[in-house]
Amino acid sequence: MKKNPRFIKSVIDSAAKNDTVMPWARGARRAAFIAKRNASAVVRKTA
């Protein structure tokens, strides 16, 4: 299969522009989710 540098460059550029945030991504959103989950687990244990 012949390599197409223009295609490869466009794929790399598209990947660099991707800013979709996944639920499992590291950061403040994930930390908040884990804290909320742990807080509800403590409430369930005491109830």
C-alpha positions in Angstrom: 0.0 0.0 0.0 1.4 3.4 -1.0 1.8 5.9 1.8 0.0 9.2 1.3 1.7 11.9 3.3 -1.1 14.4 2.8 -3.6 11.9 4.3 -1.4 11.1 7.2 -0.8 14.9 7.9 -4.6 15.5 7.8 -5.2 12.7 10.3 -2.6 14.0 12.7 -4.0 17.5 12.4 -7.6 16.3 13.1 -6.4 14.3 16.1 -4.6 17.4 17.5 -7.8 19.5 17.1 -10.0 16.9 18.9 -11.0 18.3 22.3 -13.8 15.9 23.3 -13.7 15.2 27.0 -14.3 11.6 27.9 -15.9 10.7 31.2 -12.8 8.7 32.3 -10.4 11.5 31.5 -8.2 12.8 34.4 -8.9 16.2 35.9 -11.3 18.2 38.0 -14.5 16.6 36.5 -13.3 13.1 37.3 -12.2 14.1 40.8 -15.6 15.6 41.5 -17.4 12.5 40.2 -15.2 10.2 42.5 -15.9 12.5 45.5 -19.6 12.4 44.8 -19.6 8.6 44.5 -17.6 8.1 47.7 -19.9 10.5 49.6 -23.0 8.5 48.5 -21.3 5.3 49.5 -20.6 6.6 53.0 -24.3 7.7 53.3 -25.5 4.2 52.3 -23.2 2.5 54.8 -24.5 4.6 57.7 -28.1 4.3 56.8 
